Amino acid sequence: MKKILLGAAFAALMTSSAFAGDIGVSMANSDTFLTVLRKGIEKSAADKGQSVVIEIADDDVNKQLSQVQNFIAAKVDAIIVNAVDTSATAPMTKLANDAGIPIVYVNRQPIDMDALGKGAFVGSNEVDSGTLETLEVCRILKEAGKTEAGILIMVGDLANQAAVQRTKDIHDVNAGDKCGVKLNVIDEQTAGWDPVKAQDLMTNWIAAGHKPEAVISNNDNMAIGAINAMKAAGWDMKDVIVGGVDATQEALAYMKAGDLDVTVFQNAAAQGSGAVDTAIKLTKGEKVESPVWVPFELVTPANMEQYLSKN
């Protein structure tokens, strides 16, 4: 577990060869947020003198399963997984448990939490993410004197628990009368976390004659895609409230320009560090209370400056 990297600090990173003593890491993809998460894992491991081998699954469930199998065959000390599909983690969990290797899921919460055995989950509670985002959208609408408002909802990849929960959060805030403004859902569709797909979706909504007072997106990338579509259509962004989640640096640039109204900081670096810490503790036989939560934080134009260097 204490094997120190010799030579270049990350000589073993992003390779396909894992060994006993390593922590094997499988990342779903390399999007903006997950790149920050990966770097958090790299930095934390380097700071602790812990060797890690990181592989990217390219959003392929079978490829990720194969990566986990290879880590197990290499007899790594622990495995960290950022799941491609949170509903398809059971085979990986069972393989790791059968091999007696701790498995730590990070950022994307698996549905088989009760079956983790020696494993754990490190991430942020998605009940808070969509709730914080929606309540702030409600506050802005109410401050503008609205008693009801038409909204469009951009949903992430439905294979991810985060997309399902963040969307549920929006509806729960509205149904629970926490909003103070009646939110009328004009339409709700997935854009798979992707800014290009989101821009296309928003373009189609505009062509269909939809004119929302708010667009609530499951993440910043889709919010940015929606903003780009609205600006291309000549809309004044002062007329539409746009919300996202993650507080990426790109999103904060849009907020600074006055285009994005609210986002929610998800501390990717802290999740990465927490995953490494948890994996190391589990290999030592230490008790870990799972889930390990990294709190979400509301970000608005009033406090955005303090987040400009965080992700």
Secondary structure, DSSP 8 states (H G I E B T S, - for coil): ------SSTTTTTT-S---TT-EEEEES---HHHHHHHHHHHHHHHHHT--EEEEE-TT-HHHHHHHHHHHHHTT-SEEEE--S-TTS-HHHHHHHHHHT--EEEESS--S-GGG-TT-EEEE--HHHHHHHHHHHHHHHHHHTT-SEEEEEEEE--TTSHHHHHHHHHHHHHHHTT-SSSEEEEEEEEE-TT-HHHHHHHHHHHHHTT---SEEEESSHHHHHHHHHHHHHTT--GGGSEEE-SB--HHHHHHHHTTS--BEEE--HHHHHHHHHHHHHHHHTT----SSEE---EEE-TTTGGGGTTT-
